[in-house]
């Protein structure tokens, strides 16, 4: 459960969420490419990447002097599995909401 909480915590930050989204869309990227367009220093992005690595959401690969980052599918799988495990709850809640809306329509106004 701690790994799952770390993943949710890491993704709650908009910059870290954007980094993961970028890596999912573009694949493995050097750290320098992840700095572009973030409006922050390389050191700040590096701290975000460290938290994402610790949360198990990204992998780091060193190629000479270059640090390359990619999404860690197993980290995202934990989030997906947890979400799917709550499907019954959400479906029941949505069914109750639909029923409440329908019964409200029958009330005279």
The 8 nearest C-alpha neighbors of each residue, nearest first, counted from 0:
[[1, 3, 2, 4, 5, 77, 81, 6],
 [0, 2, 4, 3, 5, 6, 54, 7],
 [3, 1, 5, 0, 4, 6, 54, 55],
 [2, 4, 6, 0, 1, 5, 7, 77],
 [3, 5, 1, 7, 6, 2, 8, 0],
 [6, 4, 2, 8, 54, 3, 7, 9],
 [7, 5, 54, 3, 9, 4, 8, 2],
 [8, 6, 4, 10, 9, 5, 11, 3],
 [7, 9, 5, 11, 6, 10, 4, 12],
 [8, 10, 6, 7, 11, 5, 51, 12],
 [9, 11, 16, 7, 12, 8, 15, 6],
 [12, 10, 8, 9, 7, 13, 16, 15],
 [11, 13, 10, 15, 14, 16, 9, 8],
 [14, 12, 16, 15, 17, 11, 10, 18],
 [15, 13, 17, 16, 12, 18, 37, 47],
 [16, 14, 18, 17, 12, 13, 10, 47],
 [15, 17, 10, 13, 19, 14, 18, 12],
 [18, 16, 20, 14, 15, 19, 21, 13],
 [19, 17, 15, 21, 20, 16, 22, 14],
 [18, 20, 22, 16, 21, 17, 23, 15],
 [19, 21, 17, 23, 18, 22, 16, 24],
 [22, 20, 18, 24, 19, 23, 25, 17],
 [21, 23, 26, 19, 25, 24, 20, 69],
 [22, 24, 20, 21, 26, 25, 19, 70],
 [23, 25, 21, 22, 26, 20, 19, 27],
 [26, 24, 22, 23, 21, 27, 28, 20],
 [25, 27, 22, 23, 24, 69, 28, 70],
 [26, 28, 69, 68, 22, 67, 25, 29],
 [29, 27, 67, 68, 26, 32, 30, 69],
 [30, 28, 67, 31, 32, 66, 68, 65],
 [29, 31, 33, 32, 66, 67, 28, 34],
 [32, 30, 34, 33, 29, 35, 41, 28],
 [33, 31, 34, 30, 35, 29, 28, 36],
 [32, 34, 30, 31, 35, 18, 29, 28],
 [33, 35, 31, 32, 37, 41, 44, 36],
 [36, 34, 32, 33, 37, 31, 38, 39],
 [35, 37, 38, 34, 33, 39, 32, 40],
 [36, 38, 39, 35, 34, 14, 33, 44],
 [39, 37, 36, 40, 35, 34, 44, 41],
 [40, 38, 37, 43, 41, 44, 34, 42],
 [39, 41, 43, 42, 44, 34, 38, 37],
 [40, 42, 44, 43, 34, 45, 39, 31],
 [41, 43, 45, 40, 44, 46, 39, 47],
 [44, 42, 46, 40, 45, 41, 39, 47],
 [45, 43, 47, 41, 46, 42, 34, 48],
 [44, 46, 42, 48, 43, 47, 41, 49],
 [47, 45, 49, 43, 44, 48, 42, 50],
 [48, 46, 44, 50, 45, 49, 15, 51],
 [49, 47, 51, 45, 46, 50, 52, 44],
 [48, 50, 46, 52, 47, 51, 45, 53],
 [51, 49, 53, 47, 52, 48, 54, 46],
 [50, 52, 48, 54, 56, 49, 53, 57],
 [53, 51, 57, 55, 49, 54, 50, 56],
 [54, 52, 50, 55, 51, 49, 56, 5],
 [53, 55, 6, 51, 5, 52, 56, 50],
 [54, 56, 52, 74, 53, 57, 51, 71],
 [55, 57, 74, 71, 51, 54, 52, 70],
 [58, 56, 70, 71, 52, 69, 51, 55],
 [57, 59, 69, 68, 71, 70, 52, 60],
 [58, 60, 68, 67, 66, 61, 57, 69],
 [61, 59, 67, 66, 68, 62, 58, 69],
 [60, 62, 66, 65, 67, 63, 59, 64],
 [61, 63, 65, 64, 66, 60, 67, 29],
 [64, 62, 65, 61, 66, 60, 67, 29],
 [63, 65, 62, 66, 61, 67, 29, 60],
 [64, 66, 62, 63, 61, 67, 29, 30],
 [67, 65, 61, 29, 60, 30, 62, 59],
 [66, 68, 29, 60, 28, 59, 30, 61],
 [69, 67, 59, 27, 28, 58, 29, 60],
 [70, 68, 27, 58, 57, 22, 26, 71],
 [69, 71, 57, 72, 56, 22, 58, 23],
 [70, 72, 57, 56, 73, 74, 58, 69],
 [73, 71, 75, 74, 70, 76, 56, 57],
 [72, 74, 76, 75, 71, 77, 56, 55],
 [75, 73, 56, 55, 76, 72, 77, 71],
 [74, 76, 72, 78, 77, 73, 79, 56],
 [75, 77, 73, 79, 74, 78, 80, 72],
 [78, 76, 80, 75, 74, 79, 81, 73],
 [79, 77, 81, 75, 76, 80, 82, 3],
 [78, 80, 76, 82, 81, 77, 83, 75],
 [81, 79, 83, 77, 82, 78, 76, 84],
 [80, 82, 84, 78, 79, 83, 77, 85],
 [83, 81, 79, 85, 84, 80, 78, 86],
 [82, 84, 86, 80, 85, 81, 79, 87],
 [85, 83, 81, 82, 86, 80, 87, 79],
 [86, 84, 83, 82, 88, 87, 89, 81],
 [85, 87, 83, 89, 88, 84, 90, 82],
 [88, 86, 90, 89, 85, 91, 84, 83],
 [87, 89, 91, 85, 86, 90, 92, 93],
 [90, 88, 92, 86, 91, 87, 93, 85],
 [89, 91, 93, 87, 92, 88, 86, 94],
 [92, 90, 94, 88, 89, 93, 87, 95],
 [93, 91, 89, 95, 90, 94, 88, 96],
 [92, 94, 96, 90, 95, 91, 89, 97],
 [93, 95, 91, 97, 96, 92, 90, 98],
 [96, 94, 98, 92, 93, 97, 99, 91],
 [97, 95, 93, 99, 98, 94, 92, 100],
 [96, 98, 94, 100, 99, 95, 93, 101],
 [99, 97, 95, 101, 96, 100, 102, 94],
 [100, 98, 96, 102, 101, 97, 103, 95],
 [101, 99, 103, 97, 98, 102, 96, 104],
 [100, 102, 98, 104, 103, 99, 97, 105],
 [101, 103, 99, 105, 104, 100, 98, 106],
 [104, 102, 100, 105, 101, 106, 99, 98],
 [103, 105, 101, 102, 106, 100, 107, 99],
 [104, 106, 102, 103, 107, 101, 108, 100],
 [107, 105, 103, 104, 108, 102, 101, 100],
 [108, 106, 105, 104, 103, 102, 101, 100],
 [107, 106, 104, 105, 103, 102, 100, 101]]
